Amino acid sequence: QVQLLESGGGLVQAGGSLRLSCAASGRTFSGYTMGWFRQAPGKDREFVAAVTWTGGTTFYGADVKGRFTISRDTAKNTVSLQMNSLNPEDTAVYYCGARSVGPSMTAERYNYWGQGTQVTVSS
C-alpha cells in the first residue's frame, strides 16, 4: 500500500522560506506523478506543483510559479517543495499526492494522499 508522509510545515513570516518534504513508500514509483496541493479553510484543494517520477518534468500553479520549486529524489523516494517569498495567501494545509499515470492539476485524479502539513505565513 502506498504511504505518503509530509513534513516541514510551520509558522514563518511573510517573505520567508520553508521546505516541505514527502516521504513515499509502499511500491516503486516509476511512471507516477507526484504532486503538492494546498487547502485553506473554506476553499477547495488547490494545485501547487507536480513532478513526474521518471524524467522529473515539473508543473506549477500560476500563484506559485517563480517562487516555489518541486523536486524528487528517486534514490530516497522523497519529493520536496521549496517555498520562497511566502505571503499570507500561501497559508494552508499542504498535501502530497501520488498519481499512477501522467501529470494532472486536478486533485480528484490523484490516487493517494498524505495527511497534510500546516503552513502558516504571518504578515
N, C-alpha and C positions, 0 to 999 in steps of 0.2 A: 504494500500500500504506500502511495506517495505521501510523504510528510514534508511540510514546509514550515520553517521556524524563523520568524523575523526577529531582529534585534537592532538596537542602535537608536531608537527613538528617544525623545526627551524634550526639555524646555530650552529654547535658545532665543536670543534677542534678534530683532529684525536686522538683516544684513549679515547674520552669522551663517554657519555651515553645520550640517550634520551628515553622517554617513550611515545609511541603513544596510543591513546585510540579511540575506535569506539563505538559510542552510537547507538544502534539498536532499532527501533520501528516499529510499524505497524502490528505486529502479534506475536504469540508465536513461539519460535524458536526451539522447541523440534524436534529432528531429523535433524536439519540443521547442516551444516558445515560452519564455519566462517573462512575466510582466509585473509591474508595480501599478497599483491603483490606490486611490485615496477616497475617503468618505468623511465628509464633515457632517455635523448634526443636522438632520432635516434635509439632507441632499442625497442624490444618487451617487453610487460608486463611480468615480471619475478616472479615466485612463491617465496615467502619468508617463510611463515609458515601458518599452518591451525590447527584448533581445532574443535573437534566435540562438539556440544552444549550439547548433552546428553552423559555423561561419561568423557568428557574432554580429549579424546585422542589427542595427538599432533603430528604434522608432520613438518619437516623443510627442507628447501632447503640446498644444500651442502655448499653454500657460507656463510651461517649464522649459521649453526649448531654449538652449543657450545658458541655462542656469543649472540644470540637473544633468548628470551623466550616469547611464546604466552600463554595467559591465558584468561579465560572468567569468568564473574561474572553473574550467571543466575538470581540473585535477582535484580541486577541493569541493566541487559540487556546490558552489555558492554563487549567488547573484547579489550585486551591490548597487546601491543608488547613492551617488554623491550629490548632495544638495547644497548649492551655494546661493548667496544673495537671497536668503529666505525672507519672506514677508508674512505678515499676519494672515493673509489669504491662503497660505500654504498649511495652515493649521488643520489637521485632520488625523484620522486613523489611517495608516498606510498598510496596505495588504500586498503580499506577494502571491502571485498566481502562476499556475502552470497549465499550458495548453498543449495537447498531444500532437497538434498539427501546426500549420503555418500561423504567422502573426495575426493578431486581431486587437482592435481597440475597444472591443465590446466585452464587458465583464461576464456576461452570461455565456460566453463562448469558452471560458476557461474551466477546466475540469477540476482543478484542485486549488485550495486556498490555505494560507496560513491563518493564524489567529489575529494578526494585526499588531501594530505598534503605534503608540500615540506620538505625534509630533505637534508641539505647541510652540508657536512663534509669538513672542510678546513685542508690542510696539514701543 
